[in-house]
Structure formats: structure tokens, C-alpha cells
């Protein structure tokens, strides 16, 4: 299977790398540095296009870009400024007529029309507001993820700085209309969420290393459960990052503790902590479930690594500053 790897070029990364996972081995196919710090990648399901969140220039101005891929080659098609700083996450509507971007530093959302995979100048800019209790990390809004709710026209944006998930409705012209905000537990710092159907999601808090379960009841979202992602006493210097899910489990990457947390998921969605699996490198920023194991993007040491379910290392590639793994549809 082919994956695109996003890296921090400021940490020596090659930009976007294309790698192949095959029979327990990893192979580097190609790389391009056409965008600075491409830290989030989103592949089209309709055409051979890769959308990229990155930066532009020395002041970390946010940008989005699109690339066409053919075999081992990525070709830059378009690039646009987001209007914010540190663009860190992307979403596509189902018809792929618009691209939605989250800017971390200033806590904003930008919307872009698309034309045959080429990103047009932005048509909307939405500024988040608010703060929370952390004296350094939550003095203002920090949008960290934007994602569509299944079976709806709603768009959810995690805001780490404001301790909330902002809910928008996508209008017919592709722009967003503010609906409400779901409060998070103060000080947790909402980073990423994953939906389990339209009426349940699991939310990872970066600042505390907790995972929360929310359920929709009578038109309102209710917090049902909150659990640490590391064993008792091990979370003082831990920062949770990515969240993945299969039919029976939810998984979270732990930076600092340097592990993958495994939770059992019951039929009603309740989570039970099972174990953590140590990663072979440091700061597992992102991961994908792969052949019964884990493909890891380890930001600080270890590059891209492939380990089995027990944590045994199968193979690794020395790719500095690896932070995002995006499967390429075949």
C-alpha cells in the first residue's frame, strides 16, 4: 500500500514523501519539498489529488496546496494562502467541491472552492474566539482539526485553546454557518476527534492526555466518559495526539510516554483501557492501523516505523520530522 508522509521541513524533513508498505517492508518512492512544513495531508477519493496543509514564508503563514500524483511523482497544481497561521488540518466535502482548513496559531477556519483539483482563492474566513485555563497554551483560540459529521451537513472543528468543539452547518454554496459549540472539559485542549457513526464521537485532549466519549441525545451532545490514555502515574509529561478506530477498539498515540494506547470498545460505545504498546521511536505524532499492526510517524526520533500488534519493529525509514501519514487510494 502507498502512503504519503507529511514532515516538518524545519526539522530536516524532506517535505512530502511517498512510501510503500509491502510484505513487512517500507520503501521510499519519492519526495517533494514544494511546500514548507506539510503537516497534514488529505487524499481525494475521486481523482489522483493530494491536498496539503502547510506554511508559506518565514512568518509561518498558513497555506493549502494540491498535488497530482502519478506513480512515484507528485506535481504541484495549486497553492493558496489561508489567511491564518500554522495551517494544520483539512477536510473535503463529499462532492469535493470545497476544501476546509484549520489554522492553529490564530484559531481560524478558511474555506476554498475547488476546480478539477485546483484550489481557488478562499471564499470564507471564520475567526474563533475564546480561551481557557491553561496559562500558556489556552490564552486564545487554536483550531486543530476540522471534520464532517457522518450522515449530515455538519462540520466539527476542535479548538484546543478555547476547550470546545465548534459546530458549523455547510450551506449549499459550500460556506459554513455557525451552529453551536460543544464544551470540553476545562484544560484538556481538544485536539482530534473520531466519529463512531453520526451520534457518537471520541475526543482526544492534547494537554491532559485524556480521551472523552460524547453521545448525541435529544439534539444535545453529552459527555459520557473520560479516561486517561496512559496508566496511572505515567501521564505527567504526556501529550495525546492521533486517534484511530476499528470495529472493537479505539487507539491513541501518546507523545512523551511514547506509546499507543489501546481501548476496548463495547457495543454501546463505552471504552475500557487495555494497555499501552511502547513505540520504537520518540513522539508518535500520527499513526495508521496496518496489517494488524501500526504504521507510525515519529516526529523526534525513529522516522516512519512499522511495528506489529505486540510492538515488535518490522521495518523503519529514517524520515526526519515525520508527523502525518495519509493512505493513497489504489
NORDADA-V791949 format. One record per pair of residues at least 4 apart in sequence whose ideal C-beta (glycine too) atoms are under 6 Angstrom apart, sorted by the first residue. I is the first residue (numbers start at 1). J is the second residue. D is the distance in Angstrom with one decimal. If there is no record, write none. Layout:
i={I | I}
j={J | J}
d={D | D}
This chain:
i={1 | 2 | 2 | 3 | 3 | 3 | 4 | 4 | 4 | 4 | 4 | 4 | 5 | 5 | 5 | 5 | 5 | 6 | 6 | 6 | 6 | 6 | 7 | 7 | 7 | 8 | 8 | 8 | 9 | 9 | 9 | 9 | 10 | 11 | 11 | 12 | 12 | 13 | 13 | 14 | 15 | 15 | 15 | 15 | 16 | 16 | 17 | 17 | 18 | 18 | 19 | 19 | 20 | 20 | 21 | 24 | 25 | 26 | 26 | 26 | 28 | 29 | 30 | 32 | 34 | 35 | 35 | 35 | 36 | 36 | 37 | 37 | 38 | 38 | 39 | 39 | 39 | 40 | 40 | 40 | 40 | 40 | 41 | 41 | 41 | 41 | 42 | 42 | 43 | 43 | 43 | 44 | 45 | 46 | 47 | 48 | 49 | 49 | 50 | 50 | 51 | 51 | 51 | 52 | 53 | 53 | 53 | 53 | 54 | 55 | 56 | 56 | 57 | 60 | 60 | 62 | 62 | 62 | 62 | 62 | 63 | 63 | 64 | 64 | 64 | 65 | 66 | 66 | 66 | 66 | 67 | 67 | 68 | 68 | 69 | 77 | 77 | 78 | 78 | 80 | 82 | 82 | 82 | 82 | 83 | 83 | 84 | 84 | 84 | 85 | 85 | 85 | 86 | 86 | 87 | 87 | 88 | 88 | 89 | 89 | 89 | 90 | 91 | 91 | 91 | 91 | 92 | 93 | 97 | 97 | 98 | 98 | 98 | 99 | 99 | 99 | 100 | 100 | 101 | 102 | 102 | 102 | 103 | 103 | 104 | 104 | 107 | 107 | 107 | 107 | 107 | 108 | 109 | 109 | 110 | 110 | 111 | 111 | 111 | 112 | 112 | 113 | 113 | 115 | 124 | 128 | 128 | 128 | 129 | 130 | 130 | 131 | 131 | 131 | 132 | 132 | 132 | 133 | 133 | 134 | 134 | 134 | 138 | 140 | 141 | 141 | 141 | 142 | 142 | 143 | 143 | 144 | 144 | 144 | 145 | 145 | 146 | 147 | 148 | 149 | 149 | 149 | 150 | 150 | 151 | 153 | 153 | 154 | 154 | 155 | 155 | 155 | 156 | 156 | 157 | 158 | 158 | 158 | 159 | 159 | 160 | 160 | 160 | 160 | 163 | 163 | 164 | 164 | 164 | 165 | 165 | 166 | 167 | 167 | 168 | 168 | 169 | 169 | 171 | 171 | 182 | 184 | 184 | 188 | 188 | 188 | 188 | 189 | 189 | 189 | 190 | 191 | 191 | 192 | 192 | 193 | 193 | 194 | 194 | 194 | 195 | 196 | 199 | 200 | 200 | 201 | 202 | 202 | 202 | 202 | 203 | 204 | 204 | 204 | 204 | 205 | 206 | 206 | 209 | 209 | 209 | 209 | 210 | 210 | 211 | 211 | 211 | 212 | 212 | 213 | 213 | 214 | 214 | 215 | 215 | 216 | 217 | 227 | 227 | 228 | 229 | 229 | 229 | 229 | 230 | 230 | 230 | 230 | 230 | 234 | 237 | 238 | 238 | 238 | 239 | 239 | 240 | 240 | 241 | 241 | 241 | 242 | 242 | 242 | 243 | 244 | 244 | 245 | 248 | 249 | 249 | 250 | 250 | 251 | 251 | 252 | 253 | 253 | 253 | 254 | 254 | 255 | 258 | 258 | 259 | 259 | 259 | 259 | 260 | 260 | 261 | 262 | 262 | 263 | 263 | 264 | 264 | 266 | 277 | 278 | 279 | 279 | 280 | 280 | 280 | 281 | 281 | 281 | 281 | 282 | 282 | 283 | 283 | 283 | 284 | 284 | 285 | 285 | 285 | 286 | 286 | 286 | 287 | 287 | 288 | 288 | 290 | 292 | 293 | 293 | 293 | 294 | 295 | 295 | 296 | 297 | 297 | 297 | 297 | 297 | 298 | 299 | 303 | 303 | 303 | 303 | 304 | 304 | 304 | 305 | 306 | 306 | 307 | 307 | 308 | 308}
j={21 | 20 | 328 | 19 | 325 | 327 | 16 | 18 | 41 | 50 | 326 | 328 | 17 | 19 | 304 | 319 | 322 | 38 | 39 | 41 | 323 | 324 | 13 | 321 | 322 | 13 | 37 | 321 | 13 | 15 | 36 | 37 | 37 | 320 | 321 | 320 | 321 | 320 | 321 | 31 | 31 | 32 | 33 | 38 | 32 | 38 | 31 | 319 | 29 | 30 | 26 | 28 | 27 | 29 | 26 | 314 | 315 | 306 | 315 | 317 | 317 | 72 | 72 | 74 | 76 | 52 | 54 | 65 | 54 | 55 | 54 | 55 | 52 | 54 | 88 | 323 | 324 | 53 | 88 | 89 | 90 | 324 | 50 | 52 | 324 | 326 | 51 | 90 | 50 | 326 | 328 | 49 | 329 | 96 | 117 | 69 | 66 | 117 | 67 | 69 | 66 | 90 | 99 | 65 | 64 | 87 | 88 | 90 | 63 | 60 | 61 | 63 | 61 | 85 | 86 | 82 | 84 | 85 | 87 | 103 | 79 | 81 | 80 | 101 | 119 | 79 | 77 | 78 | 117 | 119 | 74 | 76 | 75 | 77 | 74 | 117 | 118 | 118 | 119 | 119 | 87 | 101 | 103 | 110 | 110 | 125 | 103 | 106 | 108 | 103 | 105 | 106 | 104 | 105 | 101 | 103 | 102 | 104 | 102 | 145 | 146 | 101 | 100 | 146 | 147 | 148 | 96 | 98 | 114 | 174 | 111 | 113 | 174 | 112 | 114 | 119 | 111 | 146 | 110 | 109 | 143 | 146 | 108 | 143 | 142 | 144 | 128 | 141 | 142 | 143 | 161 | 127 | 126 | 157 | 122 | 125 | 123 | 124 | 175 | 119 | 122 | 120 | 123 | 120 | 175 | 141 | 143 | 159 | 141 | 141 | 162 | 138 | 139 | 140 | 138 | 163 | 186 | 186 | 187 | 138 | 187 | 207 | 161 | 161 | 159 | 161 | 162 | 160 | 161 | 157 | 159 | 158 | 160 | 191 | 158 | 192 | 157 | 156 | 155 | 154 | 156 | 198 | 195 | 198 | 198 | 169 | 170 | 167 | 169 | 168 | 170 | 176 | 165 | 167 | 166 | 165 | 190 | 193 | 164 | 166 | 189 | 190 | 191 | 206 | 184 | 186 | 181 | 183 | 184 | 182 | 190 | 181 | 179 | 180 | 176 | 178 | 177 | 179 | 175 | 177 | 221 | 188 | 190 | 205 | 207 | 208 | 210 | 205 | 206 | 207 | 203 | 204 | 206 | 204 | 243 | 201 | 203 | 202 | 243 | 245 | 201 | 200 | 216 | 215 | 269 | 214 | 211 | 213 | 243 | 250 | 212 | 211 | 240 | 243 | 252 | 210 | 239 | 240 | 229 | 235 | 238 | 240 | 226 | 228 | 227 | 229 | 252 | 223 | 226 | 224 | 225 | 221 | 223 | 222 | 224 | 221 | 222 | 271 | 273 | 235 | 240 | 252 | 254 | 261 | 234 | 235 | 238 | 254 | 257 | 257 | 256 | 254 | 256 | 257 | 255 | 256 | 252 | 254 | 253 | 255 | 285 | 253 | 286 | 287 | 252 | 251 | 289 | 250 | 265 | 262 | 265 | 263 | 265 | 260 | 262 | 261 | 260 | 284 | 287 | 259 | 261 | 283 | 279 | 282 | 276 | 277 | 278 | 279 | 277 | 294 | 276 | 274 | 275 | 271 | 273 | 272 | 274 | 270 | 311 | 311 | 284 | 296 | 302 | 305 | 313 | 298 | 301 | 302 | 305 | 300 | 301 | 298 | 299 | 300 | 296 | 298 | 297 | 299 | 323 | 297 | 324 | 325 | 294 | 296 | 295 | 325 | 295 | 309 | 307 | 308 | 309 | 307 | 306 | 325 | 305 | 304 | 322 | 323 | 324 | 325 | 302 | 323 | 317 | 318 | 319 | 322 | 317 | 319 | 322 | 316 | 314 | 315 | 311 | 313 | 312 | 314}
d={5.1 | 5.6 | 4.1 | 5.3 | 5.4 | 5.8 | 5.8 | 5.8 | 5.0 | 5.8 | 4.5 | 5.9 | 4.3 | 5.9 | 5.8 | 6.0 | 5.5 | 4.5 | 5.3 | 4.9 | 5.7 | 3.5 | 2.6 | 4.4 | 5.3 | 5.1 | 5.3 | 3.5 | 5.2 | 5.7 | 5.3 | 5.4 | 5.9 | 5.6 | 3.3 | 4.0 | 6.0 | 5.0 | 3.5 | 3.9 | 5.9 | 5.3 | 3.5 | 5.9 | 5.4 | 5.1 | 4.4 | 5.7 | 4.3 | 5.0 | 5.7 | 5.5 | 4.6 | 5.7 | 5.9 | 4.8 | 5.1 | 5.8 | 4.6 | 4.9 | 5.8 | 4.5 | 4.5 | 4.8 | 4.6 | 5.4 | 4.0 | 5.0 | 5.6 | 4.7 | 5.2 | 4.8 | 4.7 | 4.2 | 5.9 | 5.0 | 5.9 | 4.0 | 5.8 | 5.0 | 5.7 | 5.4 | 6.0 | 5.7 | 5.4 | 3.8 | 4.5 | 4.4 | 5.4 | 5.5 | 5.6 | 4.2 | 6.0 | 5.3 | 5.8 | 5.1 | 5.6 | 3.9 | 4.7 | 5.8 | 5.3 | 5.5 | 6.0 | 4.5 | 5.9 | 4.3 | 5.9 | 5.1 | 5.6 | 4.8 | 4.7 | 4.0 | 5.2 | 5.2 | 5.4 | 3.6 | 4.7 | 5.5 | 3.3 | 4.8 | 5.8 | 5.6 | 5.6 | 5.3 | 5.7 | 4.3 | 4.6 | 4.9 | 5.4 | 5.3 | 4.4 | 5.7 | 4.8 | 5.5 | 5.3 | 5.8 | 5.3 | 4.2 | 4.4 | 4.9 | 4.8 | 5.1 | 5.5 | 4.3 | 5.5 | 4.8 | 2.8 | 4.7 | 4.1 | 6.0 | 3.8 | 5.3 | 4.2 | 4.2 | 5.3 | 5.3 | 5.8 | 4.4 | 4.3 | 4.6 | 5.6 | 5.6 | 4.4 | 4.7 | 5.5 | 6.0 | 5.2 | 5.3 | 5.8 | 5.9 | 5.9 | 5.8 | 3.8 | 4.5 | 5.8 | 6.0 | 5.7 | 5.0 | 4.6 | 6.0 | 4.0 | 4.6 | 4.5 | 5.9 | 5.2 | 5.9 | 4.0 | 2.6 | 5.1 | 4.9 | 5.7 | 5.0 | 4.3 | 5.9 | 4.9 | 5.5 | 5.5 | 4.0 | 5.8 | 5.0 | 5.0 | 4.3 | 5.7 | 5.9 | 4.7 | 3.7 | 5.7 | 5.4 | 6.0 | 5.5 | 3.3 | 5.5 | 5.5 | 5.6 | 3.9 | 4.0 | 5.7 | 5.0 | 4.8 | 3.9 | 5.7 | 5.8 | 4.9 | 5.3 | 5.3 | 4.5 | 4.8 | 4.3 | 3.7 | 5.5 | 5.4 | 4.9 | 4.8 | 5.0 | 4.3 | 4.8 | 4.8 | 5.5 | 5.7 | 4.2 | 5.9 | 6.0 | 5.4 | 4.6 | 4.4 | 5.7 | 4.6 | 5.8 | 5.8 | 4.4 | 5.7 | 6.0 | 5.4 | 5.7 | 4.5 | 5.5 | 4.2 | 5.9 | 5.4 | 5.9 | 4.3 | 5.8 | 5.9 | 5.9 | 4.4 | 5.6 | 4.5 | 5.4 | 5.6 | 4.3 | 5.9 | 5.1 | 4.5 | 4.9 | 3.9 | 5.8 | 4.8 | 5.2 | 5.2 | 5.7 | 4.7 | 5.3 | 4.7 | 3.0 | 6.0 | 4.8 | 5.6 | 5.3 | 4.4 | 3.4 | 5.6 | 5.1 | 3.9 | 5.2 | 5.4 | 4.8 | 4.4 | 5.4 | 4.9 | 5.4 | 4.8 | 4.4 | 4.1 | 5.4 | 5.0 | 5.3 | 5.8 | 5.7 | 6.0 | 5.6 | 4.6 | 5.5 | 4.8 | 4.7 | 5.8 | 4.5 | 5.5 | 5.8 | 5.0 | 4.7 | 4.3 | 4.5 | 5.5 | 5.7 | 5.6 | 5.6 | 5.7 | 6.0 | 4.6 | 4.8 | 4.1 | 5.0 | 5.8 | 5.5 | 5.1 | 5.6 | 5.3 | 5.9 | 5.9 | 5.6 | 4.9 | 4.6 | 5.6 | 4.2 | 4.3 | 4.5 | 5.3 | 5.7 | 4.7 | 5.7 | 4.4 | 5.2 | 4.2 | 4.3 | 4.6 | 5.5 | 5.4 | 5.9 | 4.6 | 5.4 | 5.4 | 4.6 | 4.7 | 5.7 | 5.2 | 4.7 | 5.6 | 5.0 | 5.7 | 5.9 | 5.8 | 4.5 | 5.4 | 5.7 | 5.8 | 4.4 | 5.8 | 4.2 | 5.3 | 4.7 | 6.0 | 4.6 | 5.1 | 5.6 | 4.0 | 5.9 | 5.3 | 5.9 | 4.7 | 5.9 | 5.1 | 4.6 | 5.4 | 4.3 | 5.7 | 4.5 | 5.4 | 4.6 | 4.4 | 5.6 | 4.8 | 5.8 | 5.5 | 5.2 | 4.8 | 3.5 | 4.7 | 1.7 | 5.9 | 4.1 | 4.0 | 6.0 | 4.1 | 4.0 | 5.1 | 5.3 | 5.3 | 4.5 | 4.3 | 4.3 | 5.0 | 5.1 | 5.1 | 4.9 | 4.6 | 4.9 | 4.4 | 5.4 | 5.5 | 4.1 | 5.4 | 5.4 | 5.3 | 5.8 | 4.7 | 5.9 | 4.0 | 5.5 | 6.0 | 5.0 | 3.9 | 5.3 | 5.2 | 4.7 | 4.1 | 5.4 | 4.7 | 5.1 | 5.2 | 4.2 | 4.5 | 5.0 | 5.5 | 5.3 | 5.0 | 6.0}
